Amino acid sequence: MRIGILGSGLMGAKLGTIWARAGHAVVFSYAHSEQKLKRLARNAKGKAQAGTPREATQEADALLLAVHWSRVDDVLQQAGDVSGKTIVSCSLPMNADDTGLVIAHTSSGAEELAKKVPKARVVSAFGTVPSEVLFYCGDDARSKKTAATLIRDVGFDPVDAGPLRIARYTEPFTLLIAQLAYEGDAGPELAYRFERFGRKG
Ligand SMILES: NC(=O)c1ccc[n+]([C@@H]2O[C@H](COP(=O)([O-])OP(=O)(O)OC[C@H]3O[C@@H](n4cnc5c(N)ncnc54)[C@H](OP(=O)(O)O)[C@@H]3O)[C@@H](O)[C@H]2O)c1
């Protein structure tokens, strides 16, 4: 797959590197310095390169949106036409100091993103890391398949949580994981898995 990384920070740099090493063609974009993007591409080996958000988007089969909520409009504007593109978003609708969700309960960041880019196919995924099990949800079956492949390629089990509006539940859940990871005493290297104890399924 050709994957465009929109936002090459903690999430974008790491996921992009793993996908490049798994054999995907990755374009890292959107950082404060081009040097950083070039370094990421060099270190990722494989078919990775640095580019502008527009270059990352043009030929992409899938885009990873991994910027702070306050940068979403800017990076989308730089990306240009995203019609028909699968956008996998891990971006949470956080306030400026990352202390709370600015959208919740009656909507979600993923749904608001889908409204901003109605011609794109938005899937919400990777927002719940650090974890061993990732949720993803979306309204477009083909894009969800793409997201599931990308989740498997970083070594996680994809769990289909349903339509995009389920991001209303996964986004606040992420704050629980962040609390355990960053406010607890045991550090952020934590994982969880979901078990079913009934006979069904
Ligand atoms: N980190 C996590 O564990 C985690 C977990 C779940 C969800 N999320 C969500 O994922 C999203 C990305 O998080 P992150 O931790 O990866 O963020 P981050 O490390 O801050 O990465 C954001 C990227 O955007 C770039 N950027 C910011 N402002 C820019 C500007 N004005 N011009 C050009 N580039 C700019 C940064 O450039 P530089 O590289 O030069 O700084 C960086 O590459 C957020 O919405 C966050 O809520 C994060």
The ligand as a MOL file (V3000), in Angstrom:
LIG
                    3D

  0  0  0     0  0            999 V3000
M  V30 BEGIN CTAB
M  V30 COUNTS 48 52 0 0 0
M  V30 BEGIN ATOM
M  V30 1 N 1.0810 10.1780 21.4780 0
M  V30 2 C 0.1820 9.2780 21.8380 0
M  V30 3 O 0.4570 8.3450 22.5880 0
M  V30 4 C -1.2280 9.3680 21.2910 0
M  V30 5 C -2.0960 8.3280 21.5910 0
M  V30 6 C -3.3730 8.3690 21.0650 0
M  V30 7 C -3.7700 9.4110 20.2460 0
M  V30 8 N -2.9330 10.4240 19.9970 0 CHG=1
M  V30 9 C -3.4020 11.5230 19.1280 0
M  V30 10 O -2.6840 11.4280 17.9100 0
M  V30 11 C -2.4600 12.7420 17.3860 0
M  V30 12 C -0.9690 12.9370 17.1810 0
M  V30 13 O -0.3400 12.7970 18.4450 0
M  V30 14 P 1.2400 12.7950 18.5840 0
M  V30 15 O 1.5260 12.4690 19.9910 0
M  V30 16 O 1.8520 11.9860 17.4780 0 CHG=-1
M  V30 17 O 1.5550 14.3550 18.3170 0
M  V30 18 P 2.9550 15.0430 18.0150 0
M  V30 19 O 4.0680 14.1480 18.4600 0
M  V30 20 O 2.8820 16.4150 18.5530 0
M  V30 21 O 2.9720 15.0810 16.4160 0
M  V30 22 C 2.3350 16.0700 15.6800 0
M  V30 23 C 3.0920 16.2870 14.3730 0
M  V30 24 O 2.5890 17.4790 13.7740 0
M  V30 25 C 3.6880 18.3390 13.4710 0
M  V30 26 N 3.2870 19.7470 13.5810 0
M  V30 27 C 2.6610 20.3600 14.6070 0
M  V30 28 N 2.4670 21.6550 14.3330 0
M  V30 29 C 2.9800 21.8540 13.0920 0
M  V30 30 C 3.0780 22.9760 12.2600 0
M  V30 31 N 2.6320 24.1700 12.6380 0
M  V30 32 N 3.6620 22.8250 11.0550 0
M  V30 33 C 4.1330 21.6200 10.6500 0
M  V30 34 N 4.0720 20.5080 11.4110 0
M  V30 35 C 3.5010 20.6250 12.6120 0
M  V30 36 C 4.7390 18.0040 14.4990 0
M  V30 37 O 6.0080 18.4310 14.0110 0
M  V30 38 P 7.3680 18.0910 14.8100 0
M  V30 39 O 7.6160 16.6450 14.5890 0
M  V30 40 O 8.3820 18.9550 14.1610 0
M  V30 41 O 7.0970 18.4450 16.2490 0
M  V30 42 C 4.5960 16.4880 14.5690 0
M  V30 43 O 5.2920 15.8740 13.5400 0
M  V30 44 C -3.0660 13.7260 18.3940 0
M  V30 45 O -4.3430 14.1120 17.9490 0
M  V30 46 C -3.1680 12.9000 19.6750 0
M  V30 47 O -4.2670 13.3400 20.4690 0
M  V30 48 C -1.6530 10.4250 20.4910 0
M  V30 END ATOM
M  V30 BEGIN BOND
M  V30 1 1 1 2
M  V30 2 2 2 3
M  V30 3 1 2 4
M  V30 4 1 4 5
M  V30 5 2 4 48
M  V30 6 2 5 6
M  V30 7 1 6 7
M  V30 8 2 7 8
M  V30 9 1 8 9
M  V30 10 1 8 48
M  V30 11 1 9 10
M  V30 12 1 9 46
M  V30 13 1 10 11
M  V30 14 1 11 12
M  V30 15 1 11 44
M  V30 16 1 12 13
M  V30 17 1 13 14
M  V30 18 2 14 15
M  V30 19 1 14 16
M  V30 20 1 14 17
M  V30 21 1 17 18
M  V30 22 2 18 19
M  V30 23 1 18 20
M  V30 24 1 18 21
M  V30 25 1 21 22
M  V30 26 1 22 23
M  V30 27 1 23 24
M  V30 28 1 23 42
M  V30 29 1 24 25
M  V30 30 1 25 26
M  V30 31 1 25 36
M  V30 32 1 26 27
M  V30 33 1 26 35
M  V30 34 2 27 28
M  V30 35 1 28 29
M  V30 36 1 29 30
M  V30 37 2 29 35
M  V30 38 1 30 31
M  V30 39 2 30 32
M  V30 40 1 32 33
M  V30 41 2 33 34
M  V30 42 1 34 35
M  V30 43 1 36 37
M  V30 44 1 36 42
M  V30 45 1 37 38
M  V30 46 2 38 39
M  V30 47 1 38 40
M  V30 48 1 38 41
M  V30 49 1 42 43
M  V30 50 1 44 45
M  V30 51 1 44 46
M  V30 52 1 46 47
M  V30 END BOND
M  V30 END CTAB
M  END
